[in-house]
Amino acid sequence: MNAAPTVVLADDHPAFLLGVRLGLQAEGLDVLATAADGAAAIAACQRLCPDAAVLDVRMPGVDGMEAMRAIHGAAPEMALIVLSTFDDAATRREARESGARAFLTKDVPIDALASTIVRLVREPGLQLVEVPELPALTPRELEVLRLLADGASNKRIAVALNIAVDTVKEHCSAVYGKLGVSGRVQAIALARGLGLVGRSTPNGGWQA
């Protein structure tokens, strides 16, 4: 294709959004519209039918994931690119499942973002979102890991699962080995990043 790819941008930070818009225009791309939230992004994509949409993950109201699912459902041929501060396996996996074909962090050079957009538009079906494979934990090891993430001691885990404390220790050792970590704190942090357990919330609760 010879025409410049058309793009819709969505981010709730005005200064960042303006910078990306000017940068992509300087690279020769045609930015049709910008949006400050997912709902506006959906509306813009529906109205303008761009070749590509670049979306942040976390935005007020309708977030980037929900917006991508709606856009992808209506226009599966549109190239969807995530541009986010948050970069972990769980976020990448959700983005890919929501229809994203590329996942870039906000420190990406503007020319790299532009070239990614052009490549995706020129190569329909190309998938660039890399997601690490999940470790092969057994159902019991996953139960133990989730209880560890809830702050349970080995004794509490033993009571909850009706097994011996020594068996809990064996499961913990197996989990640490499969995750490639040396202890409980690292295991919980990695498990949250992989989406194996819920993330902690600011009020101390948990979210799935």
N, C-alpha and C positions, 0 to 999 in steps of 0.2 A: 504494500500500500504506500502511496506517495503522500497523501494528505497527512497533516499533523494529527496525531491522536487527540481526541477530545476527552476532557477529564472533568470530573466533579470532585471537589475536596471537602472533607468534613473534619472539623476539629473545634473544640470549645475554647481554644486560646487564640484570640484575635491576632496578636502580634505574630505568633508562629504561623498561623494560617496565611497571613499576608505574605510572610517571607517565603513560604512554600509556593504560593501562587506566583509571586514575582520570579522566583527561581525557575519554576517550570516553564513560564512564559519565555524567559530568557533562553531556555534550552530548546525553544521552538514548539512546545506543546500548546494546545488550545484549551485553556481553562474556562469552561463554560459557566461555572457557578461555584460558590463556596457555601458551606452550611455549618452552623454552630452546634448542631445536634443530629442524632440519628433520624428523627422524624423529618427534618428539613432535607437531609441527604436523600431519603427515600423519595420525597416529593420532587426534588431536583432531578434525580435519575429517571423518575417516571415521566417527567415533563420534557427533559432534554435528550434522553437516550444516549448518554456519552459512551465512548469506547471503554472507558475505565473510570473507576471511583477509588479514591484514596481516603481511608477512614481511620480515625483514632479509635481505640478500643473503649475507653471510658469517657462518656459524654453524658450530660444531664438528660433526664427523661429516657428516651430511646437510645440505648448505647450502641456502640459500633457493631457488636456481635448480632444484636437483634436486627439492626439495619441491614447488615449483610445478608442475613437469612431472608429478609423480605425482598431485597434487591435481586439476590441470586434466584429466588423462587420465581420472580417475574421475568428476569432477563438473565438466564444462565450463561449466555455468551459474553456478558460484560466482565471485563477483567477487574477483580476486586483486590485491592492491596491494603494491607494493614500497615499503618505508620504509628508506632506506639512507644511509650516509655517503658512499658512492662514487657519483659521478654523471658518467659519461662515455658517449660514444656506443656503445661496445662493450658496456658493462654494460646500457644501456637496450635495445639490440638483443636481447641474450640474454634479458633479462627479458620482453620482448614475445613472443619466440619460445617462451618457456617458459610462456606463458599469462597474464602480467600484463596488466591493463587500465589500470593507473595506476602511475606511478613518481614518488615524492615523496622529498625529502631530509629528514633527521631534524630540520632546523630549521623545518619547516613548522608553522604555528600549529595547535593541536589542533582548532580549529573548522573550519579548512580541510581537515584530514584527515577529520574527521567528515562534512563536507558532500560530500567526494569519495566516501566510502563509500556514503552515502545515494544519491547520484546514480547510481553504478554499479549499485546494487541495483535502483533504480527504472527504469533504462534498460538492460535486457539487451542485450549486444552492443556497447555503447558502448566505444570504444577511446581512451584518453587518453595512452598512452605515445608521446611524440614522439621520433623517431629521426632525426638529421640524415642527409641523403642522402650516400652515399659519392662522393668525387670520381671522375671517369671516367678512371682511369689505364689505360694500355695494359698488356698482360702484361709487356712489357720494362721499362716504368717501374716496375711493381710489383716486379719482380725487383731492380732497382737500389735501390729504397727498402728492401727487406728486407735487402739486403747492407749498405746504409748503417746500418741499425739494428743489424747484427751488428758494427759498428765497422770495416768494410772501407774502405780508402782508395780513391781513384779508380783507382789503378794496380791494386790487388787486384781491384776490380770488373771492370776491363777484362780482366784475365787470366781471371777466373772465367767471364765471359760471352763471351770471345773476340772482343772489340770494341776499338776504339781508345780511348785515354784521352779524346781530344777528344769522342768520341761519348758517353762516360760523362758528361762535363760537360754536353753538350746534354740528355741525359736528366734529369740532376739539375735543370737550369734549368727543364725542362718540369714536373717533379714539384713544384718549389717554387712555380711559377706556379699550377698546378692546386690546390695545397693552400692557397695564399694566404699563404705564409711567405717569409722572407727568407734562410733558410739551413738547413744540415744539422740542427742541434740542434732548431730549431723543427719541422722536418719530421718528425723521429723522434718527438718528443713528441706531435705531433698524430696521427701514424699509429698510435701505440700507443693513444691515446684513442679512435680510430675503429675499433680492432680490425683494422687493415690489417697490422700486424706484431705479434709476440709482445711481452709485457711482460717487463722484467727482473725477476729474482727476487733475494731477499736475498743468496744465495750467489754472485751474479754470472752465473748461468746464464740460460736463457731458457725461457719457457713459451709454448705456442701460445695 
